Structures are given as C-alpha cells and as structure tokens.
Amino acid sequence: MLIALILLSIALIIQTAYLIYYKSQVKDIGNQLAFISEHDSFKFIQTQIKPKEIYRLIDLCNRLLRNQRKQNQAFIKKSEEINETIVSLSHDIRTPLTSLDGYLQLADRSENSKEKTHYITMAQTRMKQIITLVDELFLYTKLQNPDYSLELESIDIMNILKKRLFFFIEEFSKNSTAPDFDLPESPVYIMGDRNALERVYENIIRNYFSHGEGNLIIHYEENQNEVRLRFHNLLNQRQLINFNKIFTRFYKEDSSRSNPSSGLGLSIVKSLVEKMNGYAHADLIDNQFCISVVFRK
C-alpha cells in the first residue's frame, strides 16, 4: 500500500512538473509572437526543447508567419506598381492634354483660316492619342482578369494580317518603307478571335513605326502542330532593349517618353495571344528586333 502511494505521488509530481513545463512553453510561444507582432520582426518562433505537440504548434505558427510575410511583400510590391502606374499614366495623358489645350487656344486666337485649320487638326491628333491611351488601359485591365475569355472560332490568320498591313499603307508610304513578306496564298486557320488578332497585328506594327528602322520583314513558319509569324525590323541604334521586360506593362524603350505611347502595346499582344492558346516572345537576331507570335493549328 505504501509503495502504491509513493508511486502515485511520484507520478503526480512528474505530471505536475510536465504541466508546468508545458505551460511555460506555451507562454514562451505567446511572448515570442507578441514580440514579433509588436516590433514587426522577421524572426521565427524558436525553443530549445520541443515536445511533439509544441513542435507542431511552433511549425504551424512559423508557416503562418512565412505566408503573412509573403503576402506583405506582395502587397508592398503591388502598391509600388500601382504608384508607378499612376505616375506613368498621369504623365502620358497629361502631355497630349497640355498640347491639345495649347493648339485649341492657338486656333481660337488665330484669324488666319489655314492656321486655324492646322491647329484644329493638331488638336484632333492629340485627342486621338488620348483616346488610344485610355482604350489600351481599359483593354489591359480586362485582360488581367483571369475570368475574362475570348470567344474562339476558326479564323484565317493570313487574311487578317494582309488586311491589317493594308490598313497601314499610308504610314508605310510616309515612312518611305514597305513591308517585306512571303506569306502563303492559301488560308491558315487557327482557333482564335478576329478582333483580338487584329489588335495583336496592329500593336506589333505600331511598335515597328514607333521604334523600328528599315523595312518590316514578316516570315511565316509552321510545323506539325504550330504556326509562327516572325516580325523583324532593324533596331534603332540609340535604343537599348531589356528583353526580360519587353512584354511588361508600361515598359518603354524610349525612357525620355518622347513617343505618345502607353507602354502597354506589347503587353496586350502577349495577353491576347495567350488568351488564344498561343504565346509570344521577342529576341535579337543579327541586330534585328524580332517579335514572334505562335498559335496552335
């Protein structure tokens, strides 16, 4: 009987000591969490001795801390991107708005009908630039929505490309250049969206007029599963292109912003091509800037 009481007492003492130790571990975890929260610390919870339950608790807490820090970093990055976007857009829209206002004032003051017509024409040009900037921003915003999709149908990519090239015939003439291409006469069909493909071609061609030199060269290639269109042009000697950022939103080769561009054109190209189950990429071949768009047959 005495031995049983002694063993019971020893068991109670061990249990009490374990509970005290367990409580101290939980209290220590609470203190560490409070310190991390109060000081916005990047530390993790640590302890010397880890019973199985305490170890699991610490592991879960540290996972939560890692996830929270990742979310905080993503939030900070997103906030910086939003600020850069606001600054970029305010500059890009304010510049043509300022000149628009100037031309309208000059037109209002001018008594010469030819001058007045000239100023009004220039003001209309600036207005079109503003509309284009806003339109690109609206389209880009829609494309960033994962739920936004295109209604795909069988379309002939050659027919649409030739029509887009003809649309720019006046610009080619002013530039004293002509597109150099060798395209198949027969139709080439993919599952795509006609309006989206027209926008892809238009943005690539406009990018050529804004930043390219020489003739625009277009090559067509295909294999068993894919069709590829390569758009080549000479690179402006003054421009340094970061190919890792070429399809990034608001990226501009012209850091001086002398061109009235939103910097969204090639980003929209990439997004639209991907919405049509293809992909786009850019590279430098023999000092020629090349944009490729690839679609499934």
Secondary structure, 3 states (H helix, E strand, C coil): CHHHHHHHHHHHHHHHHHHHHHHHHHHHHHHHHHHHHHHCCCCCCCCCCCCHHHHHHHHHHHHHHHHHHHHHHHHHHHHHHHHHHHHHHHHHHHHHHHHHHHHHHHHHHCCCHHHHHHHHHHHHHHHHHHHHHHHHHHHHHHHCCCCCCCCCEEEEHHHHHHHHHHHCHHHHHHCCCCCEECCCCCCCEEEECHHHHHHHHHHHHHHHHHHEEEEEEEEEEECCCEEEEEEEEEECCCCCCCCCCCCCCCCCCCCCCCCCCCCCHHHHHHHHHHHCCCEEEEEEECCEEEEEEEEEC
